[in-house]
Amino acid sequence: MHHGEAATLADAIRVHYAAAEQQSDERLKQAVSDAEIADLVAFLGALTDEGFISNPKFALPLPACPVDAPVAQLRDEANSAQLHNNMPGP
């Protein structure tokens, strides 16, 4: 599924449940109807915040980010120390 075996989320759910049928432990064997799959896909779709994932403010930085790496590291270490009340390192 994680490598593109299933084209859709519904297909991925079907693959998951097909694998569950092969379990030796009866408690792990589960069946799911097409209606339940549709409900699950709808629920998971409702959790997707299109406004968030398409907002450029939350995008990954460019590969050639203009922030100097040592400056960013020092800033991150200072933030971490402040958040965790740690003494500065050596």
ChimeraX attribute file (.defattr): number of C-alpha atoms within 10 A of each C-alpha:
attribute: neighborCount
match mode: 1-to-1
recipient: residues
	/A:1	13
	/A:2	6
	/A:3	5
	/A:4	8
	/A:5	10
	/A:6	14
	/A:7	9
	/A:8	12
	/A:9	16
	/A:10	17
	/A:11	14
	/A:12	16
	/A:13	18
	/A:14	18
	/A:15	14
	/A:16	13
	/A:17	16
	/A:18	15
	/A:19	13
	/A:20	17
	/A:21	14
	/A:22	12
	/A:23	12
	/A:24	9
	/A:25	9
	/A:26	10
	/A:27	8
	/A:28	13
	/A:29	14
	/A:30	14
	/A:31	11
	/A:32	11
	/A:33	9
	/A:34	10
	/A:35	9
	/A:36	11
	/A:37	16
	/A:38	14
	/A:39	13
	/A:40	15
	/A:41	15
	/A:42	12
	/A:43	11
	/A:44	11
	/A:45	12
	/A:46	10
	/A:47	8
	/A:48	10
	/A:49	9
	/A:50	10
	/A:51	8
	/A:52	11
	/A:53	11
	/A:54	10
	/A:55	9
	/A:56	10
	/A:57	9
	/A:58	9
	/A:59	10
	/A:60	8
	/A:61	10
	/A:62	7
	/A:63	6
	/A:64	6
	/A:65	9
	/A:66	8
	/A:67	9
	/A:68	8
	/A:69	10
	/A:70	9
	/A:71	10
	/A:72	11
	/A:73	12
	/A:74	11
	/A:75	12
	/A:76	12
	/A:77	15
	/A:78	16
	/A:79	12
	/A:80	13
	/A:81	14
	/A:82	12
	/A:83	9
	/A:84	9
	/A:85	9
	/A:86	11
	/A:87	9
	/A:88	10
	/A:89	7
	/A:90	3
